[in-house]
Amino acid sequence: MAALKDSIWGIVLSRKHSVRLTGKATRNLAGRPMIAYTFEAATKATRLPRCWVFSDDPQVLAIAAEYQIEIPSFERPASVSHNQATTEDSLRYFLSQFSPEALPEWLMLLQPTSPLRTSVDIDRAIELLENNPEADGLASVHHTAKPLNWTFELTPQRTLISTFQEDKDLVLPNGAIYIFNVPAFLQGGSLRDGTLLAYEMPWFRSVDVDTEEELLICQTFLIQELQHQV
């Protein structure tokens, strides 16, 4: 596969009204809005030539402008901004606003709820896809702090059934990075179709913020990072 520099865009989706954590994209995280960490990572990535934001939140758009993230000329409508609208609904709407010849071959979804993802992660994920031309896409994953194959099934009677699978190497998608093929997606595919490469991130940088507790975990990590830089 040739270098993706001219055939990949980044996209950051953010809606104003989140369900589980109100205004989470713009919540203060170690002195900055949480979404600023995603914008900064995209801006600093050397292999990602363009990154867009698609949001119905004026505050998010103002922050995006500070980081020179591209803002489309069209608005994110209510039809893809309500709680029942899926990520894929929003992506299809965004892509449908461009002529086919203007679209890239690949799109990288960078969710603002993954503030610990770095520009190095973005570049390495793109490089991994470049080096594996047989792949249909990529998802960032992590091993949990404790192996998933240690888990039990909890029955309705509150008893445990062992699910131990010693020969399985189990990981979880962390939501930080998805790369998918745009033509295949627009023909009805999904973010998880086909053969996906796994870009592995450490579990402690794989926090996907949906709760106050997860926000606090990220806050603690980032403050420690700032202290190490002093």
SVG drawing of the C-alpha trace seen along z (x, -y; Angstrom):
<svg xmlns="http://www.w3.org/2000/svg" viewBox="-34 -30 45 53">
<polyline fill="none" stroke="black" stroke-width="0.4" points="0.0,0.0 1.3,-3.5 1.7,-6.1 -1.7,-7.3 -0.7,-11.0 -2.9,-12.1 -5.7,-9.5 -6.7,-9.8 -8.6,-12.3 -9.2,-12.5 -12.7,-13.3 -13.6,-14.3 -17.3,-13.9 -18.9,-15.8 -22.4,-16.6 -23.6,-19.2 -25.9,-17.1 -24.3,-13.9 -26.3,-11.5 -24.0,-10.1 -21.7,-13.0 -23.1,-16.4 -20.9,-18.6 -18.1,-16.1 -16.2,-17.2 -15.6,-20.7 -15.3,-19.6 -12.1,-20.9 -9.3,-18.3 -6.0,-19.3 -6.6,-22.9 -8.0,-22.4 -11.2,-21.3 -11.1,-17.5 -11.6,-17.7 -8.5,-19.9 -6.2,-16.8 -7.7,-15.1 -7.3,-18.2 -3.7,-18.7 -2.8,-15.0 -4.3,-15.3 -2.5,-18.6 0.8,-17.2 0.5,-13.9 2.8,-14.0 1.0,-11.3 -2.5,-12.8 -2.7,-15.6 -6.3,-16.8 -8.5,-16.6 -12.1,-17.8 -14.5,-18.4 -18.3,-17.7 -20.2,-19.2 -23.4,-21.1 -21.7,-22.7 -20.4,-26.3 -17.9,-26.0 -16.4,-22.9 -16.1,-24.6 -14.4,-27.6 -11.8,-25.3 -11.3,-23.5 -10.5,-26.8 -7.8,-27.5 -6.1,-24.2 -6.6,-24.8 -8.9,-21.8 -11.0,-22.1 -14.6,-23.1 -17.0,-22.2 -19.2,-24.8 -22.3,-22.8 -23.7,-22.4 -24.3,-19.2 -28.1,-18.9 -30.4,-17.7 -31.1,-14.5 -27.6,-13.2 -27.1,-15.0 -29.8,-13.4 -29.2,-10.6 -30.5,-7.9 -28.3,-8.8 -25.3,-6.5 -21.7,-7.4 -22.1,-5.7 -25.2,-7.9 -23.1,-11.0 -20.2,-9.8 -22.5,-8.9 -24.1,-12.4 -20.7,-14.1 -19.3,-12.1 -22.4,-12.6 -21.8,-16.4 -18.7,-15.9 -18.6,-14.9 -17.3,-11.4 -14.1,-12.6 -13.3,-14.9 -13.4,-12.1 -10.3,-10.3 -9.9,-6.5 -9.6,-6.2 -11.1,-8.0 -9.7,-8.0 -12.3,-8.4 -10.8,-10.1 -13.3,-10.2 -12.9,-13.1 -13.5,-10.8 -10.0,-9.3 -7.9,-12.3 -4.8,-10.1 -4.3,-9.1 -1.2,-10.8 0.0,-12.0 2.5,-9.1 -0.5,-6.7 -2.1,-8.3 1.1,-8.1 1.9,-4.5 -1.7,-3.4 -1.5,-4.9 2.0,-3.4 0.6,0.0 -2.2,-0.2 0.3,-1.3 2.5,1.8 -0.5,4.2 -2.2,3.6 -4.4,6.7 -6.3,5.1 -9.7,3.6 -9.3,1.2 -7.9,0.7 -9.1,0.4 -7.1,-0.6 -7.3,2.0 -5.8,2.7 -5.2,5.6 -7.0,5.1 -5.1,4.7 -6.2,8.2 -6.6,10.9 -10.1,11.1 -9.8,14.9 -9.9,14.8 -13.6,13.7 -16.7,15.6 -20.2,15.6 -22.6,14.3 -25.9,16.2 -29.3,14.7 -29.0,16.7 -25.8,14.8 -23.6,17.9 -20.4,18.0 -19.7,20.1 -16.0,20.2 -15.3,18.9 -11.6,19.5 -9.9,19.8 -6.2,20.2 -5.4,20.2 -7.1,17.0 -5.4,13.6 -8.3,11.3 -8.3,7.5 -10.9,4.7 -11.4,1.9 -10.7,-1.3 -12.4,-3.7 -9.4,-5.9 -8.8,-5.2 -10.8,-3.6 -9.6,-3.7 -12.0,-2.5 -12.3,-2.4 -14.6,-5.2 -15.9,-3.6 -16.7,-0.3 -18.4,-2.2 -20.6,-4.2 -21.7,-1.0 -23.2,0.1 -20.2,1.3 -19.5,0.6 -16.5,-0.4 -15.9,3.2 -16.3,5.0 -13.6,7.1 -10.1,7.8 -9.2,5.2 -5.7,4.6 -5.2,4.2 -3.2,1.1 -2.4,1.9 -2.3,-0.9 -1.5,-0.4 -4.5,0.0 -3.7,-3.1 -3.9,-5.3 -7.0,-3.6 -9.6,-5.3 -12.8,-6.2 -14.4,-8.9 -18.1,-8.5 -18.3,-9.0 -16.9,-11.4 -14.7,-8.6 -13.1,-8.1 -12.6,-11.8 -10.8,-11.8 -8.5,-8.9 -7.4,-11.0 -7.0,-14.1 -4.6,-12.2 -2.6,-10.8 -2.3,-14.2 -1.3,-16.0 1.5,-13.5 2.7,-14.0 2.8,-17.7 4.7,-17.4 7.3,-15.2 7.8,-17.9 8.6,-20.6"/>
</svg>
